[in-house]
Amino acid sequence: MKELCPFFLSVVCPVYNEEGLISIFLRELTDSLDILSLSIINKYEIILIDDGSTDNSFQIIQDIAILNPQIKCLSLSRNFGHQKAINCGLVYAQGDAVVMMDSDFQDHPQDLKKLLDKYLEGYDVVYAIRTKRKEDLRLRFMYFLYYRFLNLISYQEMPLDAGDFSIFSKKICRFIADSPESYKYIRGLRAWVGFKQTGILLERHSRYSGKSKYSLLKLILLASSGLCSFSLLPLRLASLLGLGLIALSSCFLLYTIFIKFFLGSTPIGYTSLIFLIVTVFGVNLLILGIIGEYIGRIYEEVKRRPQFIVSHSINIKVDEEKLC
């Protein structure tokens, strides 16, 4: 069990076009942290990463942060994406423990104490297992399938139904933040580092207002990032499909020989031939696409571009050497 002495807690929250609720979220978050300050933590910081918002989110945060130095903000030069925004916050987090959570109330500030209590039992990572999700039924079904499929094909065991909402120690934060890869799947890296981890059941709340900034395309890209980062099965699929087609072709060849020599006729039909040609051609294109996805990621990695660029900061000093 961890020592029950007060410690420094960092809370990292990405923000993208949340002008309608960011002030309410910050009020509830600071209220929850102030209550925790009376018993468990003696210091905290809230690091907001404005991921290239096009509304007044940054201005609202700036007005609030002027009155509260514990609220810090890093504004990125453009929209780099949810995962890179989180990574930016992890790079600058200074706490003994770090919390990752969204700023749309789907991760509720009142649940921080539950994570913190479990963390103090001696775990290095405590993640929220999402229950009673409020999304559309079809989307919930796709989430359900994806987490299980990823866990099935991944070389690293992945917690089922676990999102980014979590608390982990400073050493875990450093491992994730210092990882040099460009396509970071944060929840996957969190599982990959190991150490003592556990999950707790938390209700997944609905957004307080507005619409989700994760479009279907962005969800697909996030899913593909998890698949490509923690599994080689898509590449090995080429061999498996090739072996399958060879087996089918061999069966068809045996069938042709049987018809020719034992029944005295030759099988005819352009439909089956065209079907086979189109199938093989489609499989080839599929495999080329999968290989191209991995090669594209290799290409992005070797360019070594910064994962994010900070244009403005509030209550926090930007170290240019950390723009990695």
C-alpha atoms as one frame of an Amber mdcrd trajectory, in Angstrom:
protein
   0.000   0.000   0.000   1.284   3.466  -0.872   2.131   5.865   1.889  -0.882
   7.963   2.749   1.091  11.200   2.723  -0.226  14.100   0.648   1.204  14.373
  -2.836   1.141  16.422  -6.021  -1.535  15.462  -8.563  -1.569  16.461 -12.249
  -4.795  16.320 -14.250  -4.379  16.320 -18.039  -7.406  17.262 -20.156  -7.501
  17.781 -23.945  -9.884  20.493 -25.161 -11.287  21.010 -28.642 -14.106  23.475
 -29.313 -15.687  23.190 -25.866 -16.621  26.840 -25.252 -20.106  25.806 -24.174
 -18.991  23.743 -21.198 -15.312  24.325 -20.379 -16.021  26.887 -17.653 -18.551
  24.551 -15.970 -16.158  21.620 -16.279 -13.310  23.587 -14.694 -15.526  24.717
 -11.834 -16.584  21.166 -11.008 -13.063  19.811 -11.475 -11.486  22.399  -9.169
 -14.249  21.821  -6.589 -13.504  18.071  -6.610  -9.758  18.656  -6.360 -10.191
  21.186  -3.540 -12.126  18.554  -1.572  -9.348  16.019  -2.191  -6.829  18.624
  -1.032  -8.356  18.469   2.430  -7.378  14.814   2.915  -5.195  13.198   0.241
  -3.399  15.661  -2.024  -1.605  18.794  -0.933  -1.071  20.279  -4.383  -2.563
  19.890  -7.832  -2.333  21.275 -11.327  -4.823  21.133 -14.177  -3.157  21.024
 -17.584  -5.546  21.847 -20.416  -4.363  21.228 -23.970  -6.271  23.349 -26.460
  -5.997  21.224 -29.599  -6.347  24.009 -32.154  -9.882  25.055 -31.176 -11.633
  27.345 -33.640 -14.063  28.770 -31.068 -13.428  30.792 -27.877 -12.273  27.857
 -25.743  -8.732  29.191 -25.306  -9.908  32.694 -24.404 -12.285  31.321 -21.766
  -9.516  29.175 -20.285  -7.181  32.162 -20.287  -9.676  34.311 -18.371 -10.134
  31.596 -15.735  -6.411  30.775 -15.476  -5.537  34.388 -14.710  -7.432  34.015
 -11.444  -6.175  30.495 -10.663  -2.479  29.679 -11.273  -3.191  25.977 -10.701
  -4.986  25.945 -14.053  -2.451  25.762 -16.865  -3.016  25.688 -20.583  -1.017
  24.780 -23.670  -2.506  25.910 -26.962  -1.355  23.907 -29.979  -0.658  25.612
 -33.296  -3.318  23.495 -35.023  -5.492  20.451 -34.452  -3.014  17.586 -33.965
  -5.557  15.070 -32.676  -6.810  13.784 -29.345  -3.957  11.361 -28.610  -1.187
  13.843 -29.425  -2.915  16.483 -27.315  -2.928  14.083 -24.362   0.731  13.290
 -24.995   1.533  17.011 -24.910  -0.042  17.246 -21.460   1.887  14.197 -20.228
   5.158  15.748 -21.371   4.581  18.779 -19.137   2.875  17.061 -16.190   4.901
  17.387 -12.968   2.749  15.517 -10.464   3.608  12.442  -8.420   0.524  10.909
 -10.030  -1.167  11.878 -13.297  -4.841  11.692 -14.285  -5.983  11.588 -17.913
  -9.576  12.612 -18.540 -11.723  14.263 -21.198 -13.234  17.710 -20.673 -16.758
  16.955 -21.893 -18.089  15.394 -18.628 -18.085  11.880 -20.047 -15.279  11.438
 -17.540 -16.828  13.056 -14.464 -14.690  14.968 -11.912 -16.594  13.337  -9.043
 -15.110   9.963 -10.050 -11.560  11.160  -9.356 -11.762  10.085  -5.723 -12.644
   6.515  -6.717  -9.591   6.322  -8.965  -7.388   7.922  -6.339  -8.551   5.622
  -3.535  -7.761   2.564  -5.645  -4.410   4.018  -6.686  -3.434   4.470  -3.043
  -3.884   0.735  -2.488  -0.551   0.278  -4.237  -1.305   0.193  -7.944   0.803
   1.965 -10.559  -2.110   2.282 -12.983  -5.847   2.433 -12.295  -8.062   2.734
 -15.360 -11.808   3.203 -15.714 -13.785   0.339 -17.219 -16.685   1.955 -19.017
 -20.176   0.762 -18.092 -23.623   2.021 -19.098 -22.325   3.939 -22.095 -24.693
   6.612 -23.401 -23.734   6.453 -27.093 -25.909   5.158 -29.893 -26.593   1.412
 -29.679 -24.764   0.719 -32.946 -21.716   2.648 -31.769 -21.698   0.817 -28.440
 -21.831  -2.496 -30.304 -18.862  -1.467 -32.465 -16.887  -0.439 -29.360 -17.713
  -3.812 -27.794 -16.461  -5.717 -30.842 -13.371  -3.571 -31.323 -11.991  -3.948
 -27.792 -12.395  -7.730 -27.956 -10.954  -8.018 -31.447  -7.939  -5.877 -30.486
  -7.337  -7.969 -27.384  -7.606 -11.144 -29.485  -5.016 -10.216 -32.118  -2.684
  -8.048 -30.016   0.603  -9.382 -28.654  -0.125  -7.248 -25.562  -3.164  -8.027
 -23.436  -5.513  -5.051 -23.558  -8.066  -4.231 -20.844 -11.586  -4.596 -22.189
 -13.781  -1.465 -22.385 -11.058   0.723 -20.839 -10.707   4.251 -22.203  -8.186
   6.987 -21.506  -9.703   7.984 -18.128  -7.123   6.746 -15.638  -4.570   7.612
 -12.971  -0.978   6.424 -13.011   2.349   7.098 -11.336   4.945   9.569 -12.533
   7.215   6.800 -13.847   4.400   5.498 -16.071   3.794   9.037 -17.313   7.459
   9.411 -18.234   7.549   6.098 -20.093   4.546   7.099 -22.204   5.614  10.704
 -22.787   9.198   9.745 -23.707   8.139   7.057 -26.155   9.471   8.311 -29.526
   6.768   6.825 -31.762   4.580   9.240 -33.709   1.348   7.224 -33.724   0.731
   6.849 -30.020  -2.216   4.796 -28.871  -2.128   6.021 -25.267  -4.319   3.371
 -23.641  -2.312   0.682 -25.443   1.017   2.122 -24.278  -0.401   2.362 -20.761
  -1.032  -1.390 -20.815   2.278  -2.137 -22.547   4.488  -0.595 -19.839   3.252
  -3.176 -17.350   3.743  -2.754 -13.587   0.810  -3.259 -11.232  -2.473  -2.335
 -12.933  -6.161  -2.702 -12.219  -9.475  -1.344 -13.426 -12.592  -0.110 -11.683
 -16.121   0.045 -13.042 -17.281   3.606 -13.741 -20.374   4.781 -15.555 -19.644
   6.465 -18.869 -21.615   9.707 -18.713 -23.165  11.528 -21.639 -21.755  14.811
 -22.887 -22.937  17.856 -20.941 -23.588  19.744 -24.174 -22.561  19.831 -27.814
 -21.555  16.958 -30.049 -18.654  14.551 -29.902 -15.581  15.776 -31.784 -14.736
  12.203 -32.741 -16.218  11.697 -36.200 -16.623   8.215 -37.639 -13.428   8.706
 -39.657 -11.455   9.743 -36.566 -12.774   6.725 -34.664 -11.674   4.460 -37.509
  -8.216   6.062 -37.561  -7.906   5.638 -33.784  -8.955   1.999 -34.086  -6.462
   1.368 -36.893  -3.738   2.991 -34.779  -4.395   0.495 -32.008  -4.445  -2.438
 -34.424  -1.256  -1.462 -36.272   0.657  -0.452 -33.125   0.069  -3.646 -31.172
  -0.459  -6.405 -33.711   1.274  -7.871 -36.774  -1.694 -10.056 -37.612  -2.918
  -7.793 -40.449   0.440  -8.319 -42.197   0.341 -12.038 -41.564  -3.123 -12.043
 -43.047  -1.457 -11.984 -46.476   0.092 -15.386 -45.877  -3.116 -16.799 -44.441
  -5.243 -15.577 -47.355  -2.615 -16.811 -49.818  -2.664 -20.267 -48.277  -6.458
 -20.242 -48.326  -6.573 -19.348 -52.029  -3.993 -22.040 -52.828  -6.152 -24.571
 -50.982  -9.272 -23.507 -52.905  -7.399 -23.598 -56.219  -6.061 -27.062 -55.410
  -9.564 -28.316 -54.655 -10.849 -26.853 -57.914  -7.962 -28.476 -59.808  -8.735
 -31.885 -58.289 -12.392 -31.419 -59.167 -11.451 -30.600 -62.786  -9.229 -33.679
 -63.057 -11.956 -35.872 -61.614 -14.549 -34.568 -64.083 -12.144 -34.930 -67.036
 -10.894 -38.472 -66.464 -13.748 -40.151 -64.608 -16.857 -38.551 -66.080 -15.488
 -37.878 -69.539 -16.437 -34.191 -69.656 -14.797 -30.833 -69.170 -16.274 -28.360
 -66.673 -17.387 -25.169 -68.367 -18.586 -21.813 -67.145 -17.108 -18.386 -67.394
 -18.951 -17.231 -64.248 -16.831 -19.313 -61.877 -13.639 -18.295 -63.693 -14.455
 -14.585 -63.514 -15.443 -14.971 -59.881 -12.069 -16.516 -59.049 -10.163 -13.819
 -60.945 -12.060 -10.983 -59.281 -11.654 -12.593 -55.840  -7.892 -13.008 -56.228
  -7.579  -9.453 -57.576  -9.578  -8.076 -54.630  -7.487 -10.001 -52.110  -4.300
  -8.640 -53.702  -5.567  -5.076 -53.389  -6.569  -5.697 -49.756  -3.125  -7.020
 -48.876  -1.421  -4.141 -50.695  -3.569  -1.716 -48.703  -2.622  -3.338 -45.394
   1.068  -3.343 -46.291   0.747   0.274 -47.444  -0.741   1.250 -44.060   2.282
  -0.136 -42.221   4.745   1.380 -44.726   2.988   4.741 -44.392   3.453   4.606
 -40.623   7.121   3.748 -41.060   7.448   6.733 -43.409   5.868   9.052 -40.843
   8.149   7.703 -38.098  11.418   8.208 -39.997  10.571  11.852 -40.785  10.844
  12.566 -37.025   8.562  15.589 -37.127   7.416  17.074 -33.799   4.338  15.359
 -32.412   2.888  18.734 -31.481   3.740  22.434 -31.607   2.790  24.759 -28.750
   1.835  28.248 -29.901   0.726  29.772 -26.549   0.997  28.800 -22.909  -0.649
  29.968 -19.717   0.891  29.511 -16.236   3.413  27.010 -17.627   6.862  27.416
 -19.135   7.287  25.799 -22.530  10.545  23.928 -22.988  11.349  23.821 -26.692
  13.445  20.688 -26.211  10.328  18.818 -25.143   8.598  19.374 -28.451   9.319
  15.822 -29.546
